[in-house]
Amino acid sequence: MQTQFHDLPAASAGTFRRLRSLHFGRGASGRKAYLQAALHADEVPPLLVAQKLATRLAALDDAGAIMGEIVLVPMANPIGLAQDLQGSLLGRFDLGSGVNFNRQFRHLTPALIARLSGRLSPDAKQNTRTIRACSHELLTEWLPTSETEALKHLLQTLAHDADLVLDLHCDNQAVVHLYTGTAQAEAFAPLAAYLSAQALLTSEVSGDEPFDESASRIWWELSAHFGEHFPIDPHSCLAATVELRGETDVSHELAEQDAEALLNFLRHLGHIDGAAPALPPSCPATPLEGVEPVTAPAPGIVVFAKAPGDWVEAGELVAEIIDPLTDARTALHASVSGRCFARSARRYATRGMRLAKIAGAKPFRSGKLLSM
């Protein structure tokens, strides 16, 4: 194992933050997997899972079981971890700009189309290498203007040449679920199975440029653009956001279980030597456009009728809101049938607040599909 430290530019005089990346394997196969934990810094379960992964990957590396390279960033956001405000860790948004730490990564496709002119060939593997080289050129030319932008630049650079990218998160209160590109649903069904995920949510473009899409989206877009003339594998980078339950689901038992599932997926794809276990059943993939965000039409006390993991039929009661000023009661019913995979931990709602998410099978939304 090799440890690398990456210094971030100081946001203010007298401050200093750094990132750590752990590099496992011999690099002999040319294949690379990249995993990072807690880009949303207040999401603690991935941090513990990363600790378990680091120990297990070091042992596998010592045993010679990693022919390629596996990169693990066990703490992806030192900026957010420092945003403690009067006892509350505010690690989802950059307090300086208000921007979500998992939004506004660089979408490279338009610049790559121009940069690749005259550089592609009839060889798909050579084209993969060329595209990665051009991506690195574009990332090198990106001059970040803030500490947070420098963090995003660093993470995207570390992952740009990976065959597999897993961004480890958690939700507020939730069961395990995944987000990935529509074209990659089949590839991530084994991971959903190993993790016992209850929702596998897919979209071609989810909106606002999250980290996983910055790694994978370019490939299916470039394949569509150049495909008739130059072969490009749209699956050159498989990428997904993995949501490891809820914020308080922190235990050694769960972390060991999740680390083992992730390692089994790495074995399944050949990033780790050895046979992966037989696949258990996987949940069906459903479109992110089919997720119903149950929102509060009025303020008040929230009393849930459904919990994460519950199946919800269209028309069923999901929650009730009670206004403590007027005693008015507002019942919130599902408009779709599907799995309730996440809900808010807050029990007082303001108007418009998102309370729960239900994975419906039929698309009905468009535009920016992710929560804030």
Summary of the structure (lengths in Angstrom):
residues: 372
radius of gyration: 21.1
end to end distance: 36.5
largest distance: 70.0
contacts: 1256
relative contact order: 0.14
helix: 30%
strand: 27%
